[in-house]
């Protein structure tokens, strides 16, 4: 058994690949002491913290119809324009309540409800506070909002971390100072590889990251020829800039890079073949990673 900490990147439905990578590490005797993640990575991290095995997570995701988790608000007037009016007023196409309820049900099956149900410091989820323009690490930063961390629902934190801007409605966090708008953690840190560094940059144990992208030097230059491509490039650059600053060449040796460029983060219509392909890609990349790294000196009984 090898004791490690794990960090999982965001990527929406592409997160199936993270499950495949986790399965390989689990089979090779790696045990996560602490886990952290953003968006899709936050989901996987929370399921691991709850005690789900890689096989159980795969079965859970395979049997779920993800379209059922898309819950548009009902309108009195069934006109297409109402969808965009609701987007303007509600700030998202889908409520996100069905998604949060799904998180809550799955975590409850393992007896997990609030951050008080996990050992302190073992689960960290990243979200973005748009009202105050800052990144939040849950549950650590809840104290700054006057909210007891031990009573805060993990399912609500997951919904926050997965609230893709304009796709899901943001979560309105009510605090003593007023209402705070919270969205997807990927806006500010899509891959918080830095999260388990100590004050002096030291680490208690090896940290393995799983990132849904190619290595930085393998990413081709973007072609920007229209407004949509400009927006996509702008958003991608913005969400990755913070993480690139903190990922050194040394850190890259601790990251399993999983290229999933052919899939969309909001591809809720993935079929069984595509789900299997994503998980297999994660397995392949994890196996390649372990062939290059030697953790035998860390193995404990």
Number of C-alpha atoms within 10 A of each C-alpha: 15 20 18 17 20 25 28 31 27 32 26 21 20 28 27 27 27 31 26 26 26 27 21 19 19 17 12 13 13 18 16 21 18 22 28 31 34 33 34 26 35 29 26 27 28 25 21 22 23 20 14 19 17 22 13 14 20 18 11 12 13 15 9 11 13 15 11 11 18 18 15 18 14 10 10 6 8 9 9 8 10 15 17 14 12 17 19 12 9 16 17 22 21 23 21 23 18 16 22 19 15 16 21 20 14 18 21 14 11 13 13 22 23 20 23 16 15 17 11 14 15 17 25 25 29 32 30 24 22 16 11 10 11 11 18 21 21 22 25 14 14 16 11 10 14 12 16 14 18 16 13 17 17 28 25 20 26 28 30 30 33 30 27 22 16 15 17 26 25 28 22 15 15 13 13 8 8 9 12 17 17 27 27 28 31 31 27 25 27 30 30 29 27 18 19 23 13 10 7 6 9 9 14 10 15 15 23 21 25 28 27 26 17 15 14 10 6 9 10 8 6 10 9 12 8 8 9 10 13 14 12 13 14 11 13 14 13 16 17 16 13 16 17 15 9 12 15 10 8 8 14 15 14 17 21 25 22 23 20 20 11 6 15 13 15 13 13 16 11 17 12 10 8 14 18 17 16 23 21 18 20 29 22 15 20 23 16 11 17 15 9 8 10 9 12 9 7 12 11 9 4
